[in-house]
Amino acid sequence: MDPSTTFYQTLTSVSFTLLGLWFAVMQFSHGGWRSDPERHRATLHVALHFFLPGVLGLGSLLGGTGANGLVWRVTFVAGGLLGLFESIVYLSSARPALGFGSRMLRILSPLLWALVVIAAFLPSLSPSLTALQLEGFAVALIFVSGLCYVWLAFAERMEAMDQQRRT
């Protein structure tokens, strides 16, 4: 079996599983994640880091590599543009992040989505690195940044949440 196929099958399954878990945790959690509009917006931003990689994984599996990979390339361009737009809107509208890690993730997110769009237009770089594999690296980084967002959300101290609500 092609390693790209195995990667995207795993990524898709894990992405949709974590998306469901993220929604369940946010549904029953405390700390203003549903009542504070900015925290709720952050919850949706994090969810996109699981939803779009899952959809892109499906597109890569359904599109295959035939006809120069037109189906997966169109899927990745559309998903990448959607992620790029959303991450720029989130970066410009969100209250400044409290910690260094959160600020870095907000800056990194649009760059990673731009890489997804750009990589869809690249030919295979070498016989050992196809364009679909390059997309895999970009999407994996987006997925991992989503995991970092989740970790930062759960690691946030109550005092920081209270201070952010007051400002």
Salt bridges, closest charged atoms under 4 A:
GLU38 OE1 - ARG95 NE 2.67
GLU86 OE2 - ARG41 NH1 2.45
GLU86 OE1 - HIS45 ND1 2.65
GLU156 OE1 - ARG39 NH1 3.05
GLU159 OE1 - ARG157 NH2 3.01
ASP162 OD1 - ARG165 NH1 3.49
